[in-house]
Amino acid sequence: MSCQLKTPEPLYNWLNNVQQWLYPPRCTLCGAPGVGRDDLCSPCRTALPRNLNPCHQCGLPLEGPGNHLCGRCLKKAPPFDRAVIPLLYQPPLDSLILALKFHQGLAHSRLLGHLLTTAVEASDSRPQLILPVPLHPKRLRERGYNQALEIARPVAEGLAIPLSLDHVRRTRHTETQTRLKYKERHKNMRGVFEVTREVPAHVAIVDDVVTSGSTVSALAKALKKAGADRVDIWALARASLRGH
């Protein structure tokens, strides 16, 4: 299994303490001193749009308390088993994700990764392997990095779970999903992913935002076909299905 190399814990803690002393965190959104290890102050953290009552399987926000599954999952269960998606794709979070994804805002990956780590720690999701959604080589060359991987790095470090970069590959370059309707998104992602190595029984897929779920569904199908028994989705934000 080819996984991310880990820094020895004592050395990692020492380097982290030095970094915190030399460069204390400041709030990415307002510039005030950050709290703890994150680049957020308490008021801005409180203002983040929480996904308070998500569907347990796909993370879609539900109308009222007491519901556990959305209508879509009750009608037809997705190919993945559990979703941990703590926030909504709304201001001010959307600006941080867009900056990371399209404007070289790599400095935001640590904060976004820590937010996702906190949500996963509070869940029952404990996989044996973390897989960031891979980009096609053409898209990777255009962007210069994979935003899902940058979010996944601090998550894997914080949870001490192996992170793999080569278990899955994207077999073809696809049209940008944001321009497509709901059904077109799922059609666009059919057969896009290929599993290249043996996968363990329980795997978590990491992505930045889930909207229609077409990308993570296509990857989950490939992983299940390759032998995974349980596939969880870890994403930072759930976007609205309106217009799709």
C-alpha positions in Angstrom: 0.0 0.0 0.0 1.5 3.3 -1.0 0.5 5.9 1.6 1.5 9.3 2.8 4.7 9.2 4.9 4.2 10.3 8.5 6.5 12.6 10.4 7.5 11.0 13.8 5.0 12.3 16.4 7.6 14.0 18.8 9.2 15.8 15.9 5.8 16.7 14.4 4.6 18.2 17.8 7.9 20.2 18.2 7.6 21.6 14.6 4.0 22.4 15.2 4.7 24.2 18.5 7.5 26.3 16.8 5.2 27.2 13.9 2.5 28.2 16.3 5.0 30.5 18.2 6.5 32.0 15.1 3.3 32.3 13.1 0.3 32.4 15.5 -3.0 31.8 13.8 -5.0 34.7 12.6 -8.6 34.6 11.4 -8.8 34.1 7.7 -12.1 35.9 7.5 -11.7 39.0 9.6 -8.0 39.1 10.6 -8.5 38.8 14.4 -6.3 36.4 16.4 -7.2 32.8 15.8 -8.3 30.4 18.5 -6.3 27.2 19.1 -4.5 25.9 16.0 -7.1 27.2 13.5 -7.1 30.4 11.4 -10.5 31.4 12.7 -11.7 33.5 15.6 -14.6 32.5 17.8 -17.2 34.8 16.2 -16.3 33.7 12.7 -16.3 30.0 13.7 -19.8 30.5 15.2 -20.9 32.1 11.9 -20.0 29.1 9.8 -23.1 27.6 8.1 -23.7 24.4 10.0 -25.4 21.3 8.4 -27.4 20.7 11.6 -29.8 18.0 10.5 -28.2 16.1 7.6 -29.4 12.9 6.0 -27.3 10.1 7.7 -26.5 8.5 4.3 -25.9 11.4 1.9 -25.6 14.5 4.1 -28.4 16.4 2.4 -29.9 19.0 4.9 -33.3 17.8 6.2 -36.3 20.0 7.0 -37.1 18.9 10.6 -35.5 17.1 13.5 -36.1 13.4 13.9 -35.6 12.5 10.3 -32.5 10.3 9.5 -32.8 9.7 5.7 -33.8 12.0 2.9 -36.5 11.1 0.3 -33.9 10.3 -2.3 -32.0 7.8 -0.1 -35.3 6.2 1.0 -36.3 5.8 -2.6 -32.9 4.7 -3.9 -29.9 4.3 -1.6 -26.7 5.7 -3.0 -23.7 3.4 -3.4 -21.9 4.8 -0.4 -22.9 4.0 3.2 -22.4 7.1 5.4 -21.7 10.8 4.9 -19.9 13.1 7.2 -20.6 16.7 5.9 -20.6 19.2 8.7 -21.2 22.5 6.9 -23.3 24.1 4.1 -21.9 25.6 0.9 -22.9 29.1 1.9 -21.1 32.4 2.8 -18.6 32.7 4.3 -17.4 29.1 3.8 -17.9 29.1 0.1 -15.3 31.9 -0.4 -12.7 29.8 1.3 -13.4 26.7 -0.7 -13.5 28.7 -4.0 -10.2 30.3 -3.1 -8.6 26.9 -2.4 -10.1 25.3 -5.5 -9.6 28.0 -8.2 -7.3 30.8 -6.8 -4.3 29.0 -5.4 -5.5 29.5 -1.8 -3.5 26.6 -0.5 -3.2 28.3 2.9 -6.9 27.5 3.5 -6.4 23.8 3.3 -5.1 23.5 6.9 -8.2 25.2 8.3 -10.6 23.3 6.1 -8.9 20.0 6.9 -9.1 20.7 10.7 -12.8 21.6 10.4 -13.5 18.3 8.7 -11.3 16.4 11.2 -13.4 17.7 14.1 -16.6 16.5 12.4 -15.2 13.0 11.7 -13.9 12.7 15.3 -17.5 13.2 16.5 -18.9 10.5 14.1 -18.7 6.7 14.0 -16.7 6.7 10.8 -13.3 4.9 11.3 -12.1 3.6 8.0 -8.8 1.8 7.3 -7.9 4.1 4.3 -8.6 7.6 3.2 -8.9 8.3 -0.6 -9.1 11.9 -1.9 -11.2 12.2 -5.1 -8.5 12.1 -7.8 -8.2 14.7 -10.6 -7.5 13.8 -14.2 -3.9 14.5 -15.1 -5.0 17.3 -17.5 -7.0 19.0 -14.8 -4.2 18.5 -12.3 -1.7 20.2 -14.6 -4.0 23.1 -15.1 -4.7 23.6 -11.4 -1.3 22.5 -10.1 -2.7 20.6 -7.1 -5.7 18.5 -6.0 -7.8 20.5 -3.5 -9.4 17.2 -2.2 -5.9 15.9 -1.4 -4.9 19.2 0.3 -7.9 18.9 2.6 -7.3 15.2 3.2 -3.7 15.6 4.4 -4.5 17.3 7.7 -7.4 14.9 8.2 -5.2 11.8 7.8 -2.6 13.3 10.0 -5.1 14.2 12.7 -6.8 10.9 12.7 -3.7 8.7 12.1 -5.3 6.9 9.2 -3.3 6.1 6.1 -3.9 8.4 3.1 -3.4 6.8 -0.4 -2.6 8.7 -3.6 -2.5 5.7 -6.0 -5.4 3.4 -5.2 -7.7 5.1 -7.7 -7.2 7.0 -11.0 -9.4 9.0 -13.2 -9.6 7.4 -16.6 -10.9 10.3 -18.7 -11.2 14.1 -18.6 -14.8 15.2 -17.9 -16.6 18.4 -18.4 -16.8 20.7 -15.4 -19.7 19.5 -13.2 -20.8 23.0 -12.2 -22.2 23.6 -15.8 -24.4 20.5 -15.8 -27.9 19.6 -14.6 -28.5 16.9 -12.0 -29.0 14.0 -14.5 -26.2 15.2 -16.7 -23.8 15.2 -13.8 -24.4 11.5 -13.1 -24.1 10.6 -16.8 -20.9 12.7 -17.0 -19.3 10.6 -14.3 -20.1 7.1 -15.4 -17.1 4.8 -15.6 -14.7 7.7 -14.8 -12.8 6.0 -11.9 -10.6 2.9 -12.0 -9.3 1.1 -8.8 -5.7 0.2 -9.4 -4.8 -1.6 -6.1 -6.5 -3.8 -3.6 -8.7 -1.9 -1.2 -9.5 -2.6 2.4 -13.0 -3.4 3.7 -13.7 0.2 4.9 -12.7 3.2 2.9 -13.4 7.0 3.2 -13.6 9.3 0.2 -12.6 12.9 0.8 -13.9 15.8 -1.3 -14.5 19.5 -0.8 -18.2 19.9 -1.7 -21.0 17.5 -2.5 -23.8 18.7 -4.6 -25.6 16.0 -6.7 -23.3 13.3 -5.3 -22.4 12.1 -8.8 -18.7 12.2 -8.3 -18.5 10.5 -5.0 -21.2 8.0 -6.1 -19.1 7.0 -9.2 -16.0 6.5 -7.0 -18.0 4.6 -4.4 -19.3 2.2 -7.1 -15.8 1.6 -8.3 -14.6 0.9 -4.8 -17.5 -1.5 -4.0 -16.9 -3.3 -7.3 -13.2 -3.7 -6.3 -14.1 -5.3 -3.0 -14.8 -2.6 -0.4 -17.6 -3.5 2.0 -18.2 0.1 3.4 -17.5 3.4 1.7 -18.0 6.6 3.7 -18.0 10.2 2.2 -16.2 12.9 4.1 -16.7 16.3 2.6 -16.5 19.8 4.1 -19.8 21.2 2.7 -23.1 20.1 1.2 -24.4 22.4 -1.6 -28.1 22.9 -2.5 -29.7 20.7 -5.1 -31.8 23.7 -6.4 -31.5 24.1 -10.1 -30.2 20.5 -10.5 
